[in-house]
Amino acid sequence: MAGGLKLGILCSTAATIATLFLLQAPLKDAHEDYREPQSTFSEPQPSTCSDRNSSLTDRDFAEVDFPWYTITPTQELIWHACYPSFQCARLSVPLNYSEPRGRQAAIALIRKPSLFPERSRFYKGPVLFNPGGPGGSGVPLILKLGSAFSTVLGPEFDIVSFDPRGIGRSPPRADFFDTDVERALFLASVSSADIGIPRLWAQAHLLGKLAAQHDDGFLEHINTANTATDMLTIARAHGREKLQYWGFSYGSVLGATYAAMYPDNIERLVIDGVMDSEDYYATGWLTNLVDTEKTLSAFFEGCVDAGPDRCPFYAPEPEDIRRNLTSLFDQLRKVPIPFQNSTEYGIVDYVTLRSAVFSSLYTPYTAFLPLAQALKQLAAGDVSALVSFLGGPYTPYKCSCGAHAHEFDVVRDANSALVCNDGDEVPPSLSESMEYVQELEKVSEWADVWSFNRLQCVGWPKNKKEFRGPFVGNTSHPILVVGNTADPVTPLRSAKKMAEGFKGAVVLTQDSPGHCSVNAPSICTQRYIRQYFQDGTLPPPDTVCQPISKNPFPRIPGSPDQAPFDVDEDEMPFLDAVFELSEKFRPALFPLGGTLLGFNGL
């Protein structure tokens, strides 16, 4: 988005994190099948902004966190000690599965090992996670939330994730710019909210040309169908024919695609925050926003219920709060506010505020209170809290020479590659793009921040489509479908629709606002998910779980809106993990502390 902060939404969330982690000594209490990394490359030298090439080599990863380049990709899983209490591997898979002896991709995997060795009768195998996106990285998801997932599901499981092909640490990568500065200048000018559809349309055509220019034959193989096959390859590399999986947001498309392609290879499969896969593969993006207004209403109503002591932007009625917010939008549209502090500077404008409000809808239980405080201060002319809420870096043109910055920038490139390679071809004409935006505006007032998901593909290079459905199957074990009653981008109706295609699938409804179940702490929901992974038991049909607190604003202990915890003392670690998932869900799904150039993706 041009001007103000640029925000990208990943459900994972959801999930790249801008935190550096230090390499630690090998774990002594994990599985025995890891080896010390053996370097096959010379030590990398720090690069500079001026010499950054668009095709990152393995050695570039050393500047990011763990030196992944020291792990030689192999066709069997060889685990290496990495980060505190984690293990990493790189799995070699065919770039094109119809040519298994041809060019290979290197899939980066990370795991939080089970407390039990594989030979133990208690060991239940790996559970594979996908954080969403499209284009989200699984490595930081596990670094941030691996311990909490382990506590929720049980110590019998390995908690595993991966960077999908073409993303993050899994080359060859989608990367369409020769330098970080070139990318920053391009993305800073992209905003469907304030530059107008004609310019956005033209820039999307340019993006397609850049993608084609940087493609050496790998680009068409970055797609969801191939990633689904990669997951089967990962399961088989673990010595298993059936997959255990929990996917969030876009991860629901990946999970549903896997279930449709490999229905006989499922042991457990949970899709959480569910997209309409047919709409996704049609490059429609028309069904996502049908419940966005419900989530926004939860802010207004929750603020009134919380009262002035718990909601800084309080007004006596929900419509009063709505009008006050609209007034702030109008003011910033007319008069943007410049700001500067000791570390950054920029302009807070209409787009900045829309970014803040829309992002908060993903994680109300952690975002509504700081948003309300930011709105109160903004009404008084102080933008500092709003800038802090959206995170940094704010100043868009400062050169950051480490691969750390570069890695998270290219999330956008990976998003475009997946969305446009997966979907139906988008008509290239400007008139069709204008008609599409008008159609999306009938669904939601947030069409301006959502339309780029489709429009980015108007000039995309034509690629062979790997998978078109149908999304039906008699799976080897019934799948569990989880949806919230007021999800801003994956409405409950999509969860119900997707469940209809898979025999025996059950929808578990969580009565809360926000994106994906873990954003709202719910003992009920997480108990059902745990039981499903432990022994395959599904919730009864039409089960509705309540969050611990109905109101997303911080609760007062013992207040009427707080559900009883109903946990034994020995379950307190489980309860703590449920809260940890909720508290850390936002940073796990929002790259760079809450902002990402470009307002697209889940």
C-alpha positions as CSV (number, residue, x, y, z in Angstrom):
1,M,0.0,0.0,0.0
2,A,1.3,3.4,-0.9
3,G,1.8,5.8,2.0
4,G,1.5,4.8,5.6
5,L,2.2,1.3,6.8
6,K,2.0,-1.6,4.4
7,L,0.2,-4.7,5.8
8,G,0.1,-8.2,4.6
9,I,-2.1,-10.9,6.2
10,L,-0.8,-14.5,6.7
11,C,-2.8,-17.0,8.9
12,S,-0.2,-17.6,9.2
13,T,-1.2,-16.5,10.0
14,A,-0.6,-17.7,9.5
15,A,3.4,-17.3,9.6
16,T,6.8,-15.8,9.3
17,I,8.5,-14.2,12.3
18,A,11.2,-11.5,12.3
19,T,13.2,-12.9,15.2
20,L,16.7,-14.2,15.0
21,F,17.5,-17.5,16.8
22,L,20.9,-18.7,17.8
23,L,22.3,-22.1,17.0
24,Q,22.5,-24.3,20.1
25,A,24.3,-27.5,21.1
26,P,22.7,-30.8,19.9
27,L,19.8,-32.1,21.9
28,K,20.5,-35.1,24.1
29,D,16.9,-36.3,24.9
30,A,15.4,-36.3,21.5
31,H,15.2,-39.0,18.8
32,E,18.6,-40.6,18.0
33,D,18.3,-40.1,14.2
34,Y,20.0,-36.7,13.9
35,R,23.6,-35.9,12.8
36,E,25.8,-33.0,13.3
37,P,25.6,-30.7,10.2
38,Q,28.5,-31.2,7.7
39,S,29.3,-28.1,5.7
40,T,29.7,-28.6,2.0
41,F,30.2,-24.9,1.3
42,S,32.7,-22.3,2.2
43,E,31.7,-19.9,4.9
44,P,29.5,-17.2,3.4
45,Q,30.5,-13.6,3.3
46,P,28.0,-10.9,4.2
47,S,26.3,-9.4,1.2
48,T,25.5,-5.8,0.5
49,C,22.3,-4.2,-0.7
50,S,24.0,-3.2,-3.9
51,D,25.1,-6.8,-4.8
52,R,22.0,-8.7,-3.7
53,N,20.9,-11.1,-6.5
54,S,17.4,-12.2,-6.9
55,S,18.3,-15.9,-6.8
56,L,19.5,-16.5,-3.2
57,T,22.0,-19.3,-2.8
58,D,22.0,-21.7,0.2
59,R,24.8,-19.6,1.7
60,D,22.5,-16.6,2.0
61,F,20.4,-18.4,4.6
62,A,23.4,-18.2,7.0
63,E,22.6,-14.5,7.5
64,V,19.0,-15.2,8.5
65,D,19.3,-17.6,11.5
66,F,20.4,-21.2,11.4
67,P,23.0,-22.0,8.6
68,W,20.7,-24.2,6.5
69,Y,23.3,-24.3,3.8
70,T,25.3,-26.7,6.0
71,I,22.7,-29.4,5.6
72,T,23.0,-31.3,2.3
73,P,19.5,-32.1,0.9
74,T,18.9,-35.9,0.9
75,Q,16.1,-38.2,-0.2
76,E,15.9,-39.6,3.4
77,L,15.3,-37.5,6.5
78,I,18.6,-36.8,8.3
79,W,17.9,-34.6,11.3
80,H,20.4,-32.1,12.6
81,A,20.5,-30.1,15.9
82,C,19.3,-26.5,15.3
83,Y,18.0,-23.7,17.4
84,P,17.2,-24.4,21.1
85,S,15.6,-27.8,21.4
86,F,14.7,-28.2,17.7
87,Q,15.9,-30.4,14.9
88,C,16.2,-29.5,11.2
89,A,16.5,-31.4,7.9
90,R,16.4,-30.8,4.2
91,L,14.5,-33.2,2.0
92,S,15.2,-33.5,-1.7
93,V,12.1,-33.8,-3.8
94,P,11.5,-33.7,-7.6
95,L,10.7,-30.2,-8.8
96,N,8.5,-32.0,-11.4
97,Y,7.1,-35.3,-10.1
98,S,6.6,-36.5,-13.6
99,E,10.4,-36.3,-14.0
100,P,11.6,-37.8,-10.6
101,R,15.3,-37.9,-11.8
102,G,15.2,-34.3,-13.0
103,R,15.8,-31.1,-11.1
104,Q,15.2,-31.2,-7.4
105,A,13.8,-28.8,-4.8
106,A,15.1,-28.8,-1.2
107,I,12.4,-28.7,1.4
108,A,13.4,-27.3,4.8
109,L,11.8,-29.1,7.7
110,I,11.9,-28.4,11.4
111,R,10.6,-30.5,14.3
112,K,10.0,-30.3,18.0
113,P,10.7,-33.9,18.8
114,S,8.4,-36.1,20.8
115,L,9.5,-37.0,24.3
116,F,9.3,-40.7,23.3
117,P,11.7,-42.4,20.9
118,E,10.3,-43.9,17.7
119,R,10.6,-47.4,19.1
120,S,8.5,-46.6,22.1
121,R,4.9,-47.9,22.2
122,F,3.8,-44.4,23.3
123,Y,5.2,-42.7,20.2
124,K,2.5,-41.5,17.8
125,G,4.5,-40.1,15.0
126,P,4.8,-36.7,13.3
127,V,2.0,-34.1,13.0
128,L,2.7,-31.7,10.1
129,F,1.6,-28.1,10.3
130,N,1.0,-25.4,7.7
131,P,0.7,-21.8,8.9
132,G,-1.3,-20.4,6.0
133,G,-0.4,-17.7,3.5
134,P,-0.4,-18.5,0.7
135,G,3.3,-18.4,1.0
136,G,3.8,-18.7,4.8
137,S,6.9,-20.3,6.2
138,G,6.5,-23.2,8.6
139,V,9.9,-22.9,10.3
140,P,9.1,-19.8,12.4
141,L,5.7,-21.2,13.2
142,I,7.3,-24.1,15.0
143,L,10.0,-21.9,16.6
144,K,7.3,-19.7,18.0
145,L,4.5,-22.2,18.8
146,G,6.0,-25.6,18.7
147,S,6.2,-26.1,22.4
148,A,2.5,-25.0,22.9
149,F,1.4,-27.3,20.1
150,S,3.2,-30.2,21.7
151,T,1.5,-29.5,25.0
152,V,-1.9,-29.3,23.5
153,L,-1.6,-32.4,21.3
154,G,0.5,-34.4,23.7
155,P,4.2,-35.4,24.1
156,E,3.7,-38.5,22.0
157,F,3.9,-36.5,18.7
158,D,6.7,-34.9,16.8
159,I,5.6,-31.4,16.0
160,V,6.8,-30.8,12.4
161,S,6.5,-28.1,9.8
162,F,8.3,-27.0,6.6
163,D,8.8,-24.2,4.3
164,P,6.9,-25.2,1.2
165,R,8.7,-25.4,-2.1
166,G,9.7,-22.0,-3.5
167,I,9.3,-20.3,-0.1
168,G,11.7,-19.2,2.6
169,R,14.4,-21.8,3.1
170,S,13.2,-24.2,0.4
171,P,14.8,-23.3,-2.9
172,P,14.4,-22.7,-5.8
173,R,12.5,-19.7,-4.5
174,A,9.9,-17.4,-6.0
175,D,12.0,-14.1,-6.1
176,F,11.2,-11.6,-8.8
177,F,13.5,-8.7,-8.0
178,D,17.3,-8.2,-8.4
179,T,17.6,-6.1,-5.2
180,D,15.7,-5.4,-2.0
181,V,15.6,-1.8,-2.9
182,E,14.0,-2.6,-6.3
183,R,11.3,-4.7,-4.5
184,A,10.7,-2.0,-1.9
185,L,10.2,0.7,-4.5
186,F,7.8,-1.5,-6.5
187,L,5.7,-2.7,-3.5
188,A,5.6,0.8,-1.9
189,S,3.6,1.9,-4.9
190,V,1.1,-0.9,-4.8
191,S,-2.2,-0.2,-3.0
192,S,-5.7,-1.0,-4.1
193,A,-6.9,1.4,-1.4
194,D,-5.4,4.7,-2.6
195,I,-3.9,4.5,-6.1
196,G,-6.9,3.3,-8.1
197,I,-7.6,0.1,-9.9
198,P,-6.1,1.2,-13.3
199,R,-2.6,1.7,-11.8
200,L,-2.9,-1.4,-9.7
201,W,-3.9,-3.3,-12.9
202,A,-0.9,-2.0,-14.8
203,Q,1.5,-2.9,-11.9
204,A,0.1,-6.4,-11.8
205,H,1.0,-6.8,-15.5
206,L,4.5,-5.6,-14.7
207,L,4.7,-8.1,-11.9
208,G,3.9,-10.9,-14.3
209,K,6.6,-9.8,-16.7
210,L,9.1,-9.7,-13.8
211,A,8.1,-13.2,-12.7
212,A,8.6,-14.5,-16.2
213,Q,12.0,-12.7,-16.5
214,H,13.3,-14.4,-13.3
215,D,11.9,-17.8,-14.1
216,D,14.5,-20.4,-15.2
217,G,11.9,-23.2,-15.5
218,F,11.0,-23.7,-11.9
219,L,8.1,-21.2,-11.5
220,E,5.2,-23.4,-12.8
221,H,6.1,-26.1,-10.3
222,I,5.4,-23.8,-7.3
223,N,1.8,-24.8,-6.6
224,T,-0.5,-26.4,-4.0
225,A,-0.8,-29.7,-5.8
226,N,2.9,-30.3,-5.8
227,T,3.1,-29.1,-2.2
228,A,0.5,-31.7,-1.3
229,T,2.6,-34.4,-3.0
230,D,5.6,-33.1,-1.0
231,M,3.6,-33.7,2.2
232,L,3.1,-37.3,1.2
233,T,6.8,-37.6,0.4
234,I,7.5,-36.1,3.9
235,A,5.2,-38.7,5.5
236,R,6.9,-41.5,3.6
237,A,10.3,-40.2,4.6
238,H,9.2,-40.7,8.2
239,G,8.4,-44.3,7.3
240,R,4.6,-43.7,7.2
241,E,2.0,-44.0,4.4
242,K,-0.6,-41.9,6.2
243,L,-0.3,-38.2,7.1
244,Q,-1.2,-36.4,10.3
245,Y,-1.8,-32.7,9.6
246,W,-3.1,-29.5,11.0
247,G,-3.4,-26.6,8.5
248,F,-4.6,-23.0,9.2
249,S,-6.2,-20.6,6.7
250,Y,-4.6,-21.3,3.3
251,G,-3.4,-24.4,5.0
252,S,-7.0,-25.6,4.7
253,V,-6.7,-25.4,0.9
254,L,-3.5,-27.4,1.1
255,G,-5.1,-29.9,3.4
256,A,-8.3,-30.3,1.3
257,T,-6.2,-30.6,-1.8
258,Y,-4.2,-33.4,-0.1
259,A,-7.4,-35.1,1.0
260,A,-8.8,-35.0,-2.5
261,M,-5.6,-36.2,-4.2
262,Y,-4.6,-38.8,-1.6
263,P,-7.8,-39.9,0.3
264,D,-6.2,-43.2,1.3
265,N,-3.2,-41.6,2.9
266,I,-4.8,-39.8,5.9
267,E,-4.4,-40.8,9.5
268,R,-5.6,-37.5,11.0
269,L,-6.3,-34.2,9.1
270,V,-7.5,-31.0,10.7
271,I,-8.3,-27.9,8.6
272,D,-8.8,-24.7,10.7
273,G,-10.0,-21.4,9.4
274,V,-11.3,-22.9,6.2
275,M,-11.3,-21.4,2.7
276,D,-13.7,-22.3,-0.1
277,S,-11.2,-24.3,-2.2
278,E,-13.4,-24.1,-5.3
279,D,-13.4,-20.3,-5.0
280,Y,-9.6,-20.2,-4.4
281,Y,-8.8,-22.4,-7.4
282,A,-11.2,-20.3,-9.6
283,T,-9.1,-17.2,-8.5
284,G,-12.4,-15.8,-7.3
285,W,-11.6,-14.6,-3.7
286,L,-15.3,-13.6,-3.6
287,T,-16.4,-15.8,-0.6
288,N,-13.8,-14.7,2.0
289,L,-15.4,-11.5,3.3
290,V,-19.0,-12.5,4.0
291,D,-18.5,-12.4,7.8
292,T,-16.0,-9.6,8.0
293,E,-18.7,-7.2,9.3
294,K,-19.6,-9.7,12.1
295,T,-16.0,-9.5,13.3
296,L,-16.0,-5.7,13.2
297,S,-19.3,-5.6,15.0
298,A,-17.6,-7.7,17.7
299,F,-15.2,-4.8,18.3
300,F,-18.0,-2.2,18.7
301,E,-20.2,-4.5,20.9
302,G,-17.3,-5.8,22.9
303,C,-16.1,-2.3,23.7
304,V,-19.6,-1.3,24.9
305,D,-19.8,-4.4,27.1
306,A,-16.3,-3.9,28.4
307,G,-17.0,-0.4,29.5
308,P,-14.7,2.6,29.7
309,D,-12.4,0.8,32.2
310,R,-11.6,-2.0,29.7
311,C,-12.1,-0.3,26.4
312,P,-10.3,3.1,25.9
313,F,-12.4,3.9,22.7
314,Y,-15.6,3.4,24.7
315,A,-18.9,5.0,23.8
316,P,-22.4,4.1,25.2
317,E,-23.7,2.4,22.0
318,P,-22.0,0.3,19.3
319,E,-23.2,2.7,16.6
320,D,-21.6,5.6,18.5
321,I,-18.2,3.8,18.3
322,R,-18.8,3.0,14.6
323,R,-19.4,6.7,13.9
324,N,-16.4,7.8,15.9
325,L,-14.2,5.4,13.8
326,T,-15.7,6.6,10.6
327,S,-14.9,10.1,11.7
328,L,-11.3,9.2,12.1
329,F,-11.2,7.6,8.6
330,D,-12.7,10.8,7.2
331,Q,-10.2,13.0,9.0
332,L,-7.2,11.0,7.8
333,R,-8.5,10.9,4.2
334,K,-8.5,14.7,4.2
335,V,-5.5,15.4,6.4
336,P,-2.8,12.8,6.8
337,I,-0.5,13.1,9.8
338,P,3.3,13.2,9.5
339,F,5.3,11.8,12.3
340,Q,9.0,11.3,13.3
341,N,10.7,9.8,16.3
342,S,14.3,8.8,17.1
343,T,14.2,5.7,15.0
344,E,11.6,6.1,12.2
345,Y,9.4,8.5,10.4
346,G,6.4,8.4,8.0
347,I,2.9,9.5,7.3
348,V,-0.2,8.1,9.0
349,D,-3.1,8.3,6.6
350,Y,-6.4,6.7,5.7
351,V,-4.7,3.5,4.4
352,T,-2.7,3.2,7.6
353,L,-5.9,3.2,9.7
354,R,-7.7,0.7,7.5
355,S,-4.6,-1.5,7.7
356,A,-4.8,-1.3,11.5
357,V,-8.5,-2.0,11.8
358,F,-8.5,-4.9,9.3
359,S,-5.5,-6.6,10.8
360,S,-7.1,-6.5,14.3
361,L,-10.0,-8.5,13.0
362,Y,-7.7,-11.6,12.6
363,T,-6.8,-11.7,16.3
364,P,-9.4,-9.8,18.4
365,Y,-8.4,-11.3,21.7
366,T,-4.9,-9.8,21.5
367,A,-5.5,-6.9,19.1
368,F,-8.8,-5.2,20.1
369,L,-7.5,-3.6,23.3
370,P,-4.3,-2.1,21.8
371,L,-6.4,-1.0,18.7
372,A,-8.9,0.8,21.0
373,Q,-6.0,2.6,22.8
374,A,-4.5,3.6,19.5
375,L,-7.9,5.0,18.3
376,K,-8.3,7.0,21.5
377,Q,-4.9,8.6,21.1
378,L,-5.4,9.1,17.4
379,A,-8.6,11.0,18.2
380,A,-6.5,13.3,20.4
381,G,-3.9,13.8,17.5
382,D,-1.3,11.3,18.8
383,V,-0.3,8.6,16.2
384,S,2.4,6.9,18.3
385,A,0.2,4.1,19.5
386,L,-1.2,3.4,16.0
387,V,2.4,3.2,14.7
388,S,3.3,0.8,17.5
389,F,0.2,-1.3,16.9
390,L,1.1,-1.9,13.3
391,G,4.7,-2.5,14.1
392,G,7.8,-1.8,12.0
393,P,9.9,-1.2,10.2
394,Y,7.9,1.9,9.2
395,T,10.4,3.8,7.2
396,P,10.2,1.9,3.8
397,Y,13.4,3.0,2.0
398,K,16.1,2.3,4.6
399,C,18.5,-0.3,3.3
400,S,18.8,-3.4,5.4
401,C,21.6,-5.5,4.0
402,G,21.0,-8.8,5.8
403,A,19.2,-11.7,4.2
404,H,16.9,-11.5,7.2
405,A,15.0,-8.5,5.6
406,H,15.2,-10.0,2.2
407,E,13.7,-13.3,3.2
408,F,10.5,-11.8,4.6
409,D,10.1,-9.4,1.7
410,V,9.9,-12.4,-0.8
411,V,6.9,-13.8,1.0
412,R,5.0,-11.5,-1.3
413,D,6.6,-13.1,-4.4
414,A,5.7,-16.6,-3.1
415,N,2.2,-15.5,-2.5
416,S,1.8,-14.3,-6.1
417,A,3.4,-17.5,-7.4
418,L,1.0,-19.8,-5.5
419,V,-2.2,-17.8,-6.0
420,C,-1.6,-17.3,-9.7
421,N,-0.2,-20.7,-10.5
422,D,-3.1,-22.5,-8.7
423,G,-5.9,-20.4,-10.0
424,D,-7.8,-20.1,-13.2
425,E,-6.4,-17.5,-15.6
426,V,-7.6,-14.0,-14.9
427,P,-8.8,-12.0,-17.9
428,P,-6.1,-9.4,-18.7
429,S,-8.4,-6.5,-19.5
430,L,-8.8,-3.4,-17.3
431,S,-12.6,-3.5,-17.8
432,E,-12.8,-7.0,-16.3
433,S,-10.8,-5.9,-13.3
434,M,-13.1,-2.9,-12.7
435,E,-16.1,-5.2,-12.9
436,Y,-14.5,-7.6,-10.4
437,V,-13.9,-4.9,-7.9
438,Q,-17.5,-3.7,-8.2
439,E,-18.7,-7.3,-7.6
440,L,-16.5,-7.7,-4.5
441,E,-17.8,-4.3,-3.2
442,K,-21.3,-5.9,-3.1
443,V,-19.9,-8.5,-0.6
444,S,-17.9,-6.2,1.7
445,E,-16.8,-2.7,2.3
446,W,-13.3,-4.1,2.6
447,A,-13.0,-4.9,-1.1
448,D,-10.3,-2.3,-1.5
449,V,-7.9,-4.2,0.8
450,W,-8.8,-7.6,-0.7
451,S,-9.1,-7.2,-4.4
452,F,-5.4,-7.5,-5.1
453,N,-5.5,-11.3,-4.3
454,R,-7.1,-11.7,-7.7
455,L,-5.9,-8.6,-9.6
456,Q,-2.2,-9.6,-9.0
457,C,-2.7,-12.4,-11.6
458,V,-4.0,-10.3,-14.6
459,G,-0.6,-10.5,-16.3
460,W,0.7,-13.8,-14.9
461,P,2.6,-16.1,-17.2
462,K,0.4,-19.0,-18.4
463,N,1.2,-22.2,-16.6
464,K,-0.1,-25.7,-16.7
465,K,-2.7,-26.3,-14.0
466,E,-1.8,-29.3,-11.8
467,F,-5.2,-29.7,-9.9
468,R,-8.7,-28.6,-10.3
469,G,-10.6,-30.8,-7.8
470,P,-13.2,-32.0,-7.2
471,F,-12.9,-31.7,-3.5
472,V,-14.6,-34.9,-2.5
473,G,-13.3,-38.2,-1.2
474,N,-13.9,-41.2,1.1
475,T,-10.8,-40.6,3.2
476,S,-9.1,-43.4,5.1
477,H,-10.0,-41.5,8.3
478,P,-12.7,-38.8,8.6
479,I,-11.3,-35.2,8.7
480,L,-12.0,-32.6,11.3
481,V,-13.1,-29.1,10.0
482,V,-12.9,-26.2,12.4
483,G,-14.5,-22.8,11.9
484,N,-15.4,-19.7,13.9
485,T,-18.8,-18.0,13.9
486,A,-17.3,-14.6,13.0
487,D,-14.1,-15.2,11.0
488,P,-13.2,-12.1,8.9
489,V,-11.6,-13.9,6.0
490,T,-12.7,-17.6,6.2
491,P,-16.4,-17.7,7.0
492,L,-18.1,-20.6,8.7
493,R,-20.1,-21.4,5.6
494,S,-16.9,-22.3,3.8
495,A,-16.0,-24.8,6.5
496,K,-19.5,-26.4,6.2
497,K,-19.3,-26.5,2.4
498,M,-15.8,-28.2,2.4
499,A,-16.9,-30.7,5.0
500,E,-19.8,-31.9,2.7
501,G,-17.3,-33.2,0.2
502,F,-15.5,-35.6,2.5
503,K,-17.4,-38.6,3.8
504,G,-17.7,-38.6,7.6
505,A,-16.1,-35.2,8.0
506,V,-17.4,-33.2,11.1
507,V,-17.5,-29.4,11.5
508,L,-16.4,-28.2,15.0
509,T,-17.8,-24.7,15.4
510,Q,-16.1,-22.2,17.8
511,D,-18.4,-19.4,18.8
512,S,-15.9,-16.5,18.7
513,P,-14.7,-13.7,16.4
514,G,-11.3,-13.9,14.7
515,H,-9.3,-16.0,12.2
516,C,-8.7,-19.7,13.1
517,S,-9.6,-21.3,16.3
518,V,-6.3,-20.7,18.2
519,N,-6.8,-16.9,18.2
520,A,-9.4,-17.3,20.9
521,P,-8.5,-19.4,23.9
522,S,-11.0,-22.3,24.1
523,I,-10.4,-25.3,26.3
524,C,-13.4,-27.0,24.6
525,T,-12.0,-26.7,21.1
526,Q,-8.5,-27.7,21.9
527,R,-9.7,-30.7,23.9
528,Y,-11.6,-32.0,20.9
529,I,-8.6,-31.4,18.6
530,R,-6.3,-33.2,21.1
531,Q,-8.7,-36.1,21.4
532,Y,-8.9,-36.4,17.6
533,F,-5.1,-36.6,17.2
534,Q,-4.8,-39.0,20.2
535,D,-7.3,-41.6,19.2
536,G,-9.2,-40.4,16.1
537,T,-12.4,-39.6,17.9
538,L,-14.5,-36.8,16.3
539,P,-16.7,-34.4,18.1
540,P,-20.5,-35.1,18.0
541,P,-22.2,-33.5,15.0
542,D,-23.2,-29.8,15.5
543,T,-20.8,-29.3,18.4
544,V,-20.3,-25.7,19.3
545,C,-17.4,-24.7,21.6
546,Q,-17.3,-21.5,23.6
547,P,-14.1,-19.5,24.2
548,I,-13.0,-18.9,27.8
549,S,-14.2,-15.4,27.4
550,K,-17.0,-14.3,25.0
551,N,-15.7,-10.7,25.0
552,P,-12.4,-10.3,23.2
553,F,-11.5,-7.3,25.4
554,P,-9.4,-8.5,28.5
555,R,-11.7,-10.1,31.0
556,I,-12.0,-9.5,34.7
557,P,-11.5,-12.8,36.6
558,G,-14.9,-14.1,37.8
559,S,-16.9,-11.8,35.4
560,P,-20.1,-13.3,33.9
561,D,-18.6,-13.4,30.4
562,Q,-15.8,-15.8,31.6
563,A,-16.5,-19.5,31.2
564,P,-15.3,-21.7,34.0
565,F,-11.9,-23.2,33.4
566,D,-13.0,-26.7,34.4
567,V,-9.5,-28.2,34.5
568,D,-7.7,-30.3,37.0
569,E,-4.4,-29.2,38.5
570,D,-2.5,-31.6,36.3
571,E,-4.1,-30.0,33.3
572,M,-2.8,-26.5,34.0
573,P,0.1,-26.9,31.5
574,F,-2.6,-27.6,28.9
575,L,-4.5,-24.5,29.9
576,D,-1.3,-22.4,29.8
577,A,-0.6,-23.7,26.3
578,V,-4.1,-22.8,25.1
579,F,-3.5,-19.2,26.3
580,E,0.0,-19.2,24.8
581,L,-1.4,-20.1,21.3
582,S,-3.8,-17.2,21.6
583,E,-1.3,-14.8,22.9
584,K,1.4,-15.6,20.3
585,F,-0.9,-16.2,17.3
586,R,-0.6,-12.6,16.1
587,P,3.2,-12.4,15.9
588,A,3.3,-15.9,14.4
589,L,1.0,-15.0,11.5
590,F,2.0,-11.4,10.9
591,P,5.5,-11.0,9.5
592,L,7.8,-8.2,10.6
593,G,5.9,-7.6,13.8
594,G,2.6,-6.9,12.1
595,T,3.4,-5.4,8.7
596,L,4.3,-6.7,5.3
597,L,4.5,-4.7,2.1
598,G,1.3,-5.4,0.1
599,F,-2.1,-6.1,1.5
600,N,-2.9,-9.5,0.2
601,G,-3.1,-13.1,1.3
602,L,-4.6,-14.8,4.3
